[in-house]
C-alpha cells in the first residue's frame, strides 16, 4: 500500500470509528461486560477515549455527554432499555480479565 496522506489517514480513521459506533448502536444486545471480557474495552471505554481526546484539544465534554455521543441516547436510558444483569460467569470472567490486564501494567 502506498503512503497515505496524514489528512486522509485521519479521515479514514474517523470513518472507521463512526462505523464502529454505528455498529455498536445497532447491536444493543451485545452487553458491555461481554465486550470487556472478549476485547478488553466497551462502549464506556470508547466514550472515555472520546472525552480524553476532546480534553487534549482543549474542549470540555462531561462524562454524560460523551456517553450520549457513543450510545446515541442518554446512558441511563440505554441502560434501562438494554443492559441485562451480569451472570455469575460473566462477572467471574470480568474479574479474571481485569486481574490479568492489570498484571501487565
trRosetta pair geometry for C-beta under 8 A, 3 or more apart (Angstrom, degrees):
i j d omega theta_ij theta_ji phi_ij phi_ji
1 4 7.5 -12 148 -39 112 100
4 8 5.3 -121 179 88 95 114
4 9 4.7 117 115 -66 120 94
4 12 7.4 -37 178 7 151 144
5 8 4.3 80 65 11 94 108
5 9 6.7 -161 89 -11 45 86
6 9 5.6 -53 -145 35 30 114
6 10 6.4 31 156 -19 64 104
7 10 5.8 -54 -151 35 31 111
7 11 6.4 30 151 -18 64 106
8 11 5.5 -54 -148 37 34 113
8 12 6.3 35 153 -20 67 104
9 12 5.7 -54 -148 36 30 111
9 13 6.3 30 154 -17 64 106
10 13 5.7 -54 -146 38 31 111
10 14 6.2 32 154 -20 64 107
11 14 5.7 -53 -146 37 30 112
11 15 6.3 32 153 -20 64 105
12 15 5.7 -53 -147 35 31 112
12 16 6.4 31 153 -18 64 104
13 16 5.7 -53 -148 36 32 111
13 17 6.3 34 152 -20 65 105
14 17 5.6 -52 -148 36 32 113
14 18 6.4 33 153 -19 65 104
15 18 5.7 -51 -147 36 31 111
15 19 6.4 33 152 -19 63 106
16 19 5.6 -54 -149 37 32 113
16 20 6.5 36 151 -21 64 103
17 20 5.6 -52 -150 33 32 113
17 21 6.5 31 153 -16 65 104
18 21 5.8 -54 -149 38 32 111
18 22 6.2 36 151 -21 65 108
19 22 5.5 -53 -145 38 31 115
19 23 6.2 36 153 -23 64 105
20 23 5.6 -54 -148 35 29 113
20 24 6.4 26 155 -15 64 105
20 46 7.7 -164 119 -117 120 145
21 24 5.9 -56 -147 39 31 108
21 25 6.4 33 153 -20 64 105
21 46 7.0 168 -92 159 90 150
21 69 8.0 -47 -151 140 147 74
21 70 5.9 -120 -133 -141 109 61
21 72 7.9 140 161 -50 99 98
22 25 5.7 -55 -149 35 30 112
22 26 6.4 25 153 -16 63 109
23 26 5.8 -61 -151 39 30 109
23 27 6.3 1 158 4 66 115
24 27 5.9 -72 -140 53 31 95
24 30 7.1 -97 -138 67 71 126
24 43 5.9 158 163 -90 144 103
24 46 7.7 176 23 12 168 161
24 70 7.5 -18 89 174 138 87
25 28 7.3 -1 -169 -56 35 86
25 71 7.1 126 -102 -172 88 33
25 72 4.6 65 -125 -13 130 143
27 30 4.5 26 139 4 111 112
28 78 7.1 -144 -131 -159 121 92
28 81 7.1 -22 169 111 154 106
28 82 3.9 -90 167 -128 118 149
29 82 7.4 -113 -72 -157 34 105
30 34 6.1 -117 -171 74 71 127
30 35 6.4 77 151 -54 106 99
31 34 4.6 93 65 4 86 103
31 35 7.2 -150 99 -4 47 84
31 83 6.8 96 -133 -135 92 64
31 84 6.2 -76 -92 40 131 93
31 86 7.4 156 158 -94 147 80
31 90 7.6 -14 97 -146 143 152
32 35 5.5 -53 -150 36 37 114
32 36 6.3 38 152 -19 69 104
32 42 3.8 66 -158 -167 87 142
32 43 5.7 -86 -100 24 105 94
32 44 6.4 48 -149 -2 142 101
32 83 7.3 -17 11 -115 107 104
33 36 5.5 -51 -148 37 34 114
33 37 6.2 33 153 -19 66 107
33 42 7.5 8 -56 -90 23 146
33 86 4.9 84 -26 -109 172 121
33 90 4.9 65 130 170 135 121
33 91 7.6 -38 -161 -75 144 51
33 94 5.7 -60 -158 -70 97 131
34 37 5.6 -53 -142 39 32 110
34 38 6.0 13 163 -4 67 113
34 90 6.9 -60 -70 -131 69 116
35 38 6.3 -69 -140 48 24 97
35 39 5.4 -39 -175 39 65 113
35 41 6.5 -58 147 92 105 50
35 42 4.2 125 85 -104 125 75
35 43 7.2 102 48 -19 164 69
36 39 7.3 -69 -104 59 12 70
36 40 6.6 39 -158 -126 50 17
36 41 6.8 -164 -101 54 58 4
36 42 4.9 -32 -53 -42 87 113
36 45 7.9 140 -93 -24 87 127
36 94 6.0 36 105 -121 125 96
36 97 6.8 151 143 92 83 146
37 90 6.6 -112 -41 -151 149 71
37 93 4.5 36 -135 127 129 121
37 94 5.7 -78 -76 -76 95 65
37 97 5.6 -176 -129 -16 54 152
39 42 8.0 138 69 -67 106 54
40 97 6.9 -149 -94 171 75 123
40 101 6.3 139 -133 -93 114 144
41 45 4.0 -115 -158 74 87 157
41 46 6.9 94 159 -46 116 75
42 45 5.3 110 47 5 55 100
42 46 7.4 -107 109 -2 37 89
43 46 5.6 -51 -153 34 37 113
43 47 6.5 35 151 -18 67 103
43 67 7.7 74 138 -145 100 78
43 70 5.3 150 -173 139 89 128
43 71 6.1 75 169 -77 139 81
44 47 5.6 -53 -148 37 35 110
44 48 6.4 38 151 -20 66 103
44 67 6.9 -8 -115 -109 67 103
44 70 8.0 169 -87 83 24 154
45 48 5.6 -55 -150 36 32 112
45 49 6.3 31 153 -18 67 105
46 49 5.7 -55 -147 37 31 110
46 50 6.3 36 152 -23 65 105
46 70 5.0 136 100 -125 113 140
47 50 5.5 -49 -147 34 33 116
47 51 6.4 34 154 -18 64 105
47 63 7.3 77 136 -163 120 63
47 66 4.2 125 -177 130 88 95
47 67 4.4 29 -145 -87 163 53
47 69 6.8 140 -122 60 88 93
47 70 4.3 -108 -72 2 91 140
47 71 7.6 -10 -67 -22 131 87
48 51 5.7 -55 -148 38 32 110
48 52 6.2 32 153 -19 66 107
48 63 7.9 0 -93 -127 71 87
48 66 7.1 110 -74 122 26 145
49 52 5.6 -52 -144 38 31 113
49 53 6.3 35 154 -21 64 104
50 53 5.9 -56 -152 34 28 111
50 54 6.6 28 150 -18 63 105
50 61 7.4 -60 124 89 92 151
50 66 4.9 164 86 -156 111 108
50 69 6.1 -152 141 87 161 137
50 70 6.5 -166 -2 -55 148 107
51 54 5.6 -54 -151 35 33 113
51 55 6.3 31 153 -18 66 106
51 61 5.1 -136 -123 83 79 105
51 62 7.7 -24 -129 152 129 9
51 63 6.6 -16 -80 -98 164 50
51 65 8.0 116 -97 78 105 88
51 66 3.9 -61 -59 -70 102 161
52 55 5.7 -54 -145 38 32 111
52 56 6.3 38 153 -25 64 104
53 56 5.6 -50 -149 31 31 115
53 57 6.9 15 154 -5 61 107
54 57 6.0 -72 -159 45 32 101
54 59 4.0 -80 179 80 90 111
54 60 7.4 166 131 -74 114 5
54 61 4.6 34 90 6 162 119
54 66 7.4 -144 12 -92 138 115
55 58 7.5 66 -169 -63 34 11
55 59 6.7 -100 -75 67 31 60
55 60 6.9 54 -100 -100 78 48
55 61 7.4 -114 -50 31 78 81
61 65 4.9 -125 -172 90 86 124
61 66 5.0 101 130 -59 119 94
61 69 7.8 -7 -177 -15 144 139
62 65 5.0 91 57 11 73 105
62 66 7.2 -147 95 -4 35 90
63 66 6.0 -60 -147 39 29 106
63 67 6.3 29 156 -19 65 108
64 67 5.7 -55 -147 37 31 112
64 68 6.4 33 154 -21 65 105
64 74 7.0 -3 -173 -143 101 85
64 75 6.4 -120 -135 10 69 114
65 68 5.7 -53 -148 34 31 111
65 69 6.7 38 151 -24 63 101
66 69 5.5 -46 -153 28 37 117
66 70 6.8 27 153 -10 65 105
67 70 5.9 -62 -152 42 35 104
67 71 5.6 12 161 -1 74 117
67 74 7.6 49 102 -160 107 42
67 75 4.1 -10 139 -59 142 119
68 71 6.1 -60 -124 52 28 97
68 72 7.5 -131 -179 42 56 3
68 73 6.5 -93 -140 120 78 13
68 74 5.5 -17 -95 -92 106 43
68 75 6.8 -96 -64 -32 63 73
71 74 7.5 -32 85 105 134 10
71 75 5.8 143 2 -93 159 60
71 78 4.5 -90 -173 -46 136 157
72 78 7.8 106 58 -81 74 122
73 77 4.7 -89 143 83 117 128
73 78 5.4 145 75 -54 105 90
74 77 4.5 88 67 5 88 107
74 78 7.2 -162 93 -7 45 85
75 78 5.6 -55 -148 37 35 110
75 79 6.0 36 155 -22 69 108
76 79 5.7 -54 -145 37 29 114
76 80 6.3 28 156 -18 63 107
77 80 5.9 -57 -148 37 29 109
77 81 6.2 19 158 -12 65 113
78 81 6.0 -66 -147 43 27 105
78 82 5.7 -34 178 31 67 116
78 83 7.2 73 128 -28 73 97
79 82 7.1 -78 -119 55 14 75
79 83 4.5 -15 -151 7 60 133
80 83 7.6 15 -31 33 14 95
86 90 4.4 -125 -168 91 91 128
86 91 5.1 112 127 -57 121 87
86 94 7.4 -13 -172 -11 149 142
87 90 4.6 100 52 6 77 100
87 91 7.0 -143 94 -3 42 87
88 91 5.7 -56 -147 40 31 111
88 92 6.2 32 154 -20 66 107
89 92 5.8 -55 -145 37 29 110
89 93 6.3 29 156 -18 64 106
90 93 5.8 -55 -147 38 30 110
90 94 6.3 33 152 -22 64 107
91 94 5.5 -52 -148 35 31 115
91 95 6.4 33 153 -20 64 103
92 95 5.7 -51 -149 34 32 111
92 96 6.5 32 152 -17 64 105
93 96 5.7 -55 -149 38 32 111
93 97 6.2 27 155 -17 67 108
94 97 5.9 -57 -143 39 29 107
94 98 6.2 28 158 -18 65 109
95 98 5.9 -56 -145 38 27 110
95 99 6.3 28 156 -19 63 108
96 99 5.9 -58 -148 37 29 110
96 100 6.3 25 156 -16 65 109
97 100 5.7 -55 -145 39 31 110
97 101 6.1 26 159 -16 66 109
98 101 6.0 -56 -141 39 28 106
98 102 6.2 21 161 -14 64 112
99 102 6.1 -63 -145 40 25 105
99 103 6.7 36 153 -32 61 102
100 103 5.8 -48 -155 19 32 116
100 104 7.4 28 152 -17 60 101
101 104 6.1 -54 -163 29 38 111
101 105 7.2 29 147 -17 65 109
102 105 5.6 -56 -150 33 45 111
